[in-house]
C-alpha cells in the first residue's frame, strides 16, 4: 500500500492544488458575470441568507475541477489507463449536470426535465462501464453459486441499481445545499475520505485524480462560500458535485473485491442520504410532494435549535467527518492513514474558513470611512 501512495502522491497533490487555484481564479470572474446577467438569488423567506448573492458558482467549481483533471492527467498518464473511458464518461456527465443546473438557476426548469437530464447523465456512466456490478454477500446462508462472498447483478439489474444510486444521490446532495459553506465542506470531507480508500489499491488512478481535484475545487470554493458567503454554488454546483461523488464512488470504491463494497461509500456519503430520506418521509406524511421547497432539512432543524448558521455547518461537517472515519475503518484503511486524513481534512477546512473570515473582516475595515 505504501508503494501505491507514493505512486499516487504526485498526481493527487498536483490535481488538488490546480483545482484549488483554478477555482480561486474563476470565482471572481463568475461572480462578476453573474451580477451582469442578473443571475442572483435573493435572501429572505425560506432562504436564510441576506441580500442578493450570485448563484452560479458551480461554473467556477467545474472550471477548476476540469483544469485540474486535464493538467493532472499529464503527470502520470500510465495510472489512468485502466479507467480512461470511464473517466471521460464522468467528465461528460458532470458537464451535463453543470449545464442543466446553470439553466435551472436562471429559469427554474420543471422537475420532470431535471429528472430526465439526470437519467441521461447517469446513463452515460452505465453505457461506458461505470456500474455497480456486485455487492458484498452479507448473508452466509445464500448458496455459493450466487457468487460466494459477493452477489453479482445481471446487466439489467446492475444498470438499474446504478441509475438509482447516481440520480438519487445527485438530488440528495442538492438537498443539503441550504447554508453557506455546508455543501462545499461536505464535498471536500467526503472526497478526502474516499481518496484515502482509493489510494490503497494499485488500479485506482482515475478515482484518485477525480477525488483530489474534487477536494481541491470544493475547498477553493469554500473560501468564497463560508458564512457570510460572497457567492453560492446553486444547482449548477450541487448537481455537479453530487453526480461526481456518486459516480466516483462506483468507480473507485464499489469495484474492489473487498468488504469496502457498498458499505464504505454509503457511510462516507450518508449525510445527504439521511437528509433526503427524512425530508421525503416528512413531506409525504403531510401529503406534500417531496420536490416542494421547504425548511424541513436536517440543517434547518439544527439551525433552529442552535440559533447559529455557522455552528450548524460545523456540526454537520463534524458528522460527515465521523462518518468518513467510520467508512475508512470498515474498508480496513490503516490507522495511520485514517489519522493523517482526518488531521489533514480538519487543518484544510479550518484554514480555508479562517482565511475567508479574515478577508471579510478586512473588507469591512476598508469600507469604514
C-alpha positions as CSV (number, residue, x, y, z in Angstrom):
1,X,0.0,0.0,0.0
2,X,2.9,2.4,0.8
3,X,4.1,2.0,-2.8
4,X,0.6,2.9,-4.1
5,X,0.5,6.0,-2.0
6,X,4.0,7.1,-3.3
7,X,2.9,6.5,-6.9
8,X,-0.3,8.5,-6.5
9,X,1.2,11.4,-4.5
10,X,2.3,13.5,-7.5
11,X,-0.9,13.2,-9.4
12,X,-3.1,13.7,-6.3
13,X,-1.2,16.7,-5.0
14,X,-0.9,18.5,-8.3
15,X,-4.6,17.9,-9.1
16,X,-5.6,19.2,-5.7
17,X,-3.5,22.4,-6.0
18,X,-4.6,23.1,-9.5
19,X,-8.3,22.7,-8.7
20,X,-7.9,24.9,-5.6
21,X,-6.1,27.7,-7.5
22,X,-8.3,27.3,-10.6
23,X,-11.5,27.9,-8.6
24,X,-9.8,30.8,-6.8
25,X,-9.1,32.3,-10.3
26,X,-12.5,31.6,-11.7
27,X,-14.8,32.7,-8.8
28,X,-14.3,36.5,-9.1
29,X,-14.9,36.3,-12.8
30,X,-18.0,34.1,-12.5
31,X,-19.3,36.4,-9.7
32,X,-18.9,39.5,-12.0
33,X,-20.6,37.6,-14.9
34,X,-23.5,36.6,-12.6
35,X,-24.1,40.2,-11.5
36,X,-24.0,41.4,-15.1
37,X,-26.7,38.9,-16.3
38,X,-28.7,39.1,-13.1
39,X,-28.0,35.5,-12.0
40,X,-28.6,36.1,-8.3
41,X,-30.6,34.5,-5.5
42,X,-32.4,36.9,-3.2
43,X,-32.5,36.2,0.5
44,X,-35.5,36.2,2.8
45,X,-38.4,33.9,3.2
46,X,-37.3,30.3,3.4
47,X,-33.8,31.3,2.2
48,X,-31.6,32.1,5.2
49,X,-29.0,34.3,3.6
50,X,-29.3,38.1,3.4
51,X,-29.3,40.2,0.2
52,X,-28.8,39.1,-3.4
53,X,-26.0,36.6,-4.0
54,X,-24.6,35.4,-7.3
55,X,-26.0,31.8,-7.7
56,X,-24.0,30.2,-10.5
57,X,-20.8,29.5,-8.5
58,X,-21.0,25.9,-9.8
59,X,-19.4,27.0,-13.1
60,X,-16.3,28.1,-11.2
61,X,-16.2,24.8,-9.4
62,X,-16.5,22.8,-12.6
63,X,-13.9,25.0,-14.3
64,X,-11.3,24.5,-11.6
65,X,-12.1,20.8,-11.5
66,X,-11.8,20.4,-15.2
67,X,-8.4,22.3,-15.4
68,X,-7.1,20.0,-12.6
69,X,-8.1,16.9,-14.5
70,X,-6.7,18.0,-17.8
71,X,-3.3,19.0,-16.4
72,X,-3.1,16.5,-13.6
73,X,-3.7,13.6,-16.1
74,X,-0.4,14.6,-17.8
75,X,1.6,13.9,-14.7
76,X,1.2,10.1,-14.6
77,X,-0.9,9.1,-17.7
78,X,0.0,5.5,-17.1
79,X,-2.0,5.5,-13.9
80,X,-5.2,6.3,-15.8
81,X,-5.1,3.6,-18.5
82,X,-7.4,1.2,-16.7
83,X,-10.3,3.6,-16.5
84,X,-9.7,6.2,-19.2
85,X,-13.1,5.7,-20.9
86,X,-14.9,5.8,-17.5
87,X,-13.0,9.0,-16.6
88,X,-14.2,10.7,-19.8
89,X,-17.8,9.5,-19.1
90,X,-17.7,11.1,-15.6
91,X,-16.4,14.4,-17.0
92,X,-19.1,14.4,-19.8
93,X,-21.9,13.6,-17.3
94,X,-20.5,16.3,-14.9
95,X,-20.5,18.9,-17.7
96,X,-24.2,18.0,-18.5
97,X,-25.2,18.3,-14.8
98,X,-23.4,21.7,-14.6
99,X,-25.2,22.9,-17.7
100,X,-28.6,21.7,-16.5
101,X,-28.0,23.2,-13.1
102,X,-27.0,26.5,-14.7
103,X,-30.2,26.6,-16.7
104,X,-32.2,25.8,-13.6
105,X,-30.5,28.5,-11.6
106,X,-31.5,31.1,-14.3
107,X,-35.0,29.9,-15.3
108,X,-36.1,27.0,-13.0
109,X,-36.8,24.1,-15.3
110,X,-39.6,21.6,-14.4
111,X,-38.7,18.7,-12.1
112,X,-39.5,16.2,-14.8
113,X,-36.9,17.8,-17.1
114,X,-34.3,17.8,-14.3
115,X,-35.0,14.1,-13.7
116,X,-34.7,13.2,-17.4
117,X,-31.4,15.1,-17.7
118,X,-30.1,13.3,-14.6
119,X,-31.1,9.9,-16.0
120,X,-29.3,10.8,-19.3
121,X,-26.1,11.8,-17.3
122,X,-26.3,8.5,-15.3
123,X,-26.9,6.6,-18.5
124,X,-23.7,8.0,-19.9
125,X,-21.9,6.2,-17.0
126,X,-23.8,2.9,-17.4
127,X,-23.1,2.6,-21.1
128,X,-19.4,3.3,-20.5
129,X,-19.0,0.6,-17.9
130,X,-19.4,2.6,-14.6
131,X,-21.9,0.2,-13.0
132,X,-22.5,-1.4,-9.6
133,X,-21.9,-5.0,-10.8
134,X,-21.9,-6.6,-7.4
135,X,-22.2,-6.1,-3.6
136,X,-20.8,-7.9,-0.7
137,X,-22.8,-11.0,0.3
138,X,-23.6,-10.5,4.0
139,X,-25.9,-13.5,4.1
140,X,-24.0,-16.7,4.8
141,X,-27.0,-18.9,4.0
142,X,-27.0,-17.9,0.4
143,X,-25.6,-20.5,-1.9
144,X,-22.0,-20.1,-3.2
145,X,-23.5,-20.4,-6.8
146,X,-24.7,-16.9,-6.4
147,X,-21.2,-15.6,-6.1
148,X,-19.8,-16.8,-2.8
149,X,-18.7,-13.7,-0.8
150,X,-20.3,-11.4,-3.4
151,X,-23.7,-11.0,-5.0
152,X,-23.3,-10.3,-8.7
153,X,-26.1,-8.5,-10.6
154,X,-27.1,-9.2,-14.2
155,X,-26.6,-6.4,-16.7
156,X,-30.1,-5.1,-16.4
157,X,-30.2,-5.1,-12.6
158,X,-26.7,-3.5,-12.5
159,X,-27.9,-0.7,-14.8
160,X,-31.0,0.0,-12.7
161,X,-29.1,0.0,-9.4
162,X,-26.5,2.3,-10.8
163,X,-29.1,4.7,-12.2
164,X,-31.0,4.8,-8.9
165,X,-27.8,5.5,-6.9
166,X,-26.5,8.2,-9.3
167,X,-29.8,10.1,-9.7
168,X,-30.8,9.6,-6.0
169,X,-27.5,10.9,-4.6
170,X,-27.3,13.8,-7.1
171,X,-30.7,15.0,-5.7
172,X,-29.7,14.2,-2.1
173,X,-26.6,16.4,-2.4
174,X,-28.7,19.2,-3.8
175,X,-31.0,19.0,-0.8
176,X,-28.2,19.8,1.7
177,X,-27.2,23.0,-0.2
178,X,-29.0,25.2,2.2
179,X,-26.4,27.0,4.3
180,X,-23.3,29.0,3.4
181,X,-20.3,26.6,3.2
182,X,-22.2,23.4,4.1
183,X,-22.3,21.6,0.8
184,X,-18.8,22.6,-0.3
185,X,-17.4,21.5,3.0
186,X,-19.3,18.2,2.9
187,X,-18.0,17.6,-0.6
188,X,-14.4,18.3,0.5
189,X,-14.6,16.0,3.5
190,X,-16.3,13.2,1.6
191,X,-13.8,13.4,-1.3
192,X,-10.8,13.2,1.0
193,X,-12.3,10.2,2.9
194,X,-12.9,8.3,-0.3
195,X,-9.4,9.3,-1.5
196,X,-7.9,7.6,1.5
197,X,-9.7,4.4,0.5
198,X,-8.8,4.7,-3.2
199,X,-5.0,5.1,-2.7
200,X,-4.8,1.7,-1.1
201,X,-5.3,0.0,-4.5
202,X,-2.9,-0.1,-7.5
203,X,-5.5,0.4,-10.2
204,X,-7.5,3.4,-8.8
205,X,-5.6,6.1,-10.6
206,X,-8.7,7.7,-12.2
207,X,-10.5,7.7,-8.9
208,X,-7.5,9.3,-7.1
209,X,-7.3,12.0,-9.8
210,X,-11.0,12.8,-9.7
211,X,-11.2,12.8,-5.8
212,X,-8.1,15.0,-5.4
213,X,-9.4,17.5,-7.9
214,X,-12.9,17.5,-6.4
215,X,-11.5,18.1,-2.9
216,X,-9.3,21.0,-4.2
217,X,-12.2,22.5,-6.1
218,X,-14.6,22.3,-3.1
219,X,-12.1,23.8,-0.7
220,X,-11.3,26.6,-3.2
221,X,-15.0,27.4,-3.4
222,X,-15.4,27.2,0.4
223,X,-13.1,30.2,0.7
224,X,-15.7,32.3,-1.0
225,X,-18.8,30.4,0.3
226,X,-18.2,30.3,4.0
227,X,-20.6,32.4,6.0
228,X,-21.0,35.2,5.1
229,X,-20.9,34.0,1.5
230,X,-19.9,36.1,-1.4
231,X,-21.3,33.6,-3.9
232,X,-23.3,30.4,-3.8
233,X,-22.9,27.3,-6.0
234,X,-26.5,27.0,-7.0
235,X,-27.9,23.9,-8.7
236,X,-25.0,24.0,-11.2
237,X,-22.6,23.2,-8.4
238,X,-24.8,21.0,-6.3
239,X,-25.8,18.7,-9.2
240,X,-22.2,18.5,-10.4
241,X,-20.7,17.7,-7.0
242,X,-23.4,15.2,-6.1
243,X,-23.2,13.5,-9.5
244,X,-19.4,13.2,-9.5
245,X,-19.2,12.0,-5.9
246,X,-21.8,9.3,-6.7
247,X,-20.0,8.3,-9.9
248,X,-16.5,8.1,-8.5
249,X,-17.8,6.1,-5.5
250,X,-18.8,3.5,-8.0
251,X,-15.6,3.8,-10.0
252,X,-13.2,3.9,-7.1
253,X,-14.8,2.1,-4.1
254,X,-17.5,-0.3,-5.3
255,X,-15.3,-2.1,-7.8
256,X,-12.8,-3.6,-5.4
257,X,-13.0,-7.2,-4.2
258,X,-13.1,-6.4,-0.5
259,X,-15.6,-5.6,2.2
260,X,-15.4,-2.0,1.1
261,X,-18.1,-2.7,-1.5
262,X,-21.3,-0.6,-0.9
263,X,-20.7,0.0,2.9
264,X,-17.8,2.5,2.7
265,X,-19.2,4.9,0.1
266,X,-22.7,4.8,1.6
267,X,-21.3,5.7,5.0
268,X,-19.0,8.4,3.7
269,X,-21.8,9.9,1.7
270,X,-24.5,9.2,4.3
271,X,-25.4,12.7,5.5
272,X,-27.1,13.8,2.2
273,X,-28.8,10.4,2.0
274,X,-30.2,10.7,5.6
275,X,-31.3,14.2,4.9
276,X,-33.3,13.5,1.7
277,X,-34.8,10.4,3.3
278,X,-36.2,12.2,6.3
279,X,-37.3,15.1,4.2
280,X,-39.2,12.8,1.8
281,X,-40.9,10.9,4.6
282,X,-41.9,14.1,6.4
283,X,-43.4,15.7,3.3
284,X,-45.2,12.5,2.2
285,X,-46.7,12.2,5.6
286,X,-48.1,15.7,5.2
287,X,-49.4,15.0,1.8
288,X,-46.8,17.3,0.2
289,X,-44.7,16.5,-2.9
290,X,-41.0,15.7,-1.9
291,X,-39.9,18.2,-4.6
292,X,-41.7,21.1,-2.8
293,X,-39.2,23.5,-1.3
294,X,-39.3,23.9,2.5
295,X,-37.3,24.4,5.7
296,X,-37.5,20.9,7.0
297,X,-34.0,19.7,6.3
298,X,-31.5,18.5,8.9
299,X,-29.6,21.8,8.7
300,X,-32.8,23.7,9.2
301,X,-33.8,21.8,12.3
302,X,-30.3,22.0,13.8
303,X,-30.1,25.8,13.0
304,X,-33.4,26.4,14.7
305,X,-32.1,24.6,17.8
306,X,-28.6,26.1,17.9
307,X,-29.6,29.6,16.7
308,X,-26.4,29.8,14.7
309,X,-25.8,29.1,11.0
310,X,-22.1,28.7,11.4
311,X,-22.4,26.3,14.3
312,X,-24.9,24.3,12.3
313,X,-22.5,24.0,9.5
314,X,-19.6,23.0,11.8
315,X,-21.8,20.3,13.5
316,X,-22.7,18.8,10.1
317,X,-19.1,18.9,8.9
318,X,-18.1,17.0,12.1
319,X,-20.8,14.5,11.4
320,X,-19.6,14.0,7.9
321,X,-16.0,13.6,9.2
322,X,-17.1,11.0,11.7
323,X,-19.0,9.1,9.0
324,X,-15.9,9.3,6.8
325,X,-13.7,7.9,9.6
326,X,-16.1,5.0,10.1
327,X,-16.2,4.3,6.4
328,X,-12.4,4.2,6.3
329,X,-12.3,1.9,9.3
330,X,-14.7,-0.6,7.7
331,X,-12.6,-0.6,4.5
332,X,-9.6,-1.7,6.5
333,X,-7.7,1.5,6.0
334,X,-4.6,1.5,8.2
335,X,-5.0,3.6,11.3
336,X,-2.1,5.9,10.4
337,X,-3.7,6.8,7.1
338,X,-7.1,7.4,8.9
339,X,-5.4,9.7,11.4
340,X,-3.5,11.5,8.7
341,X,-6.6,12.0,6.5
342,X,-8.7,13.3,9.4
343,X,-5.9,15.7,10.6
344,X,-5.3,16.9,7.1
345,X,-9.0,17.5,6.5
346,X,-9.6,19.4,9.7
347,X,-6.5,21.5,9.0
348,X,-7.6,22.4,5.5
349,X,-11.2,23.1,6.4
350,X,-10.2,25.3,9.3
351,X,-7.5,27.1,7.3
352,X,-9.8,28.0,4.4
353,X,-12.6,29.1,6.8
354,X,-10.3,31.3,8.8
355,X,-8.9,32.8,5.5
356,X,-12.5,33.6,4.4
357,X,-13.4,35.2,7.7
358,X,-10.2,37.4,7.6
359,X,-10.9,38.5,4.1
360,X,-14.5,39.5,5.1
361,X,-13.1,41.4,8.2
362,X,-10.6,43.2,6.1
363,X,-13.2,44.3,3.6
364,X,-15.4,45.6,6.3
365,X,-12.5,47.6,7.8
366,X,-11.6,49.1,4.5
367,X,-15.2,50.1,3.9
368,X,-15.3,52.2,7.1
369,X,-14.7,55.8,6.1
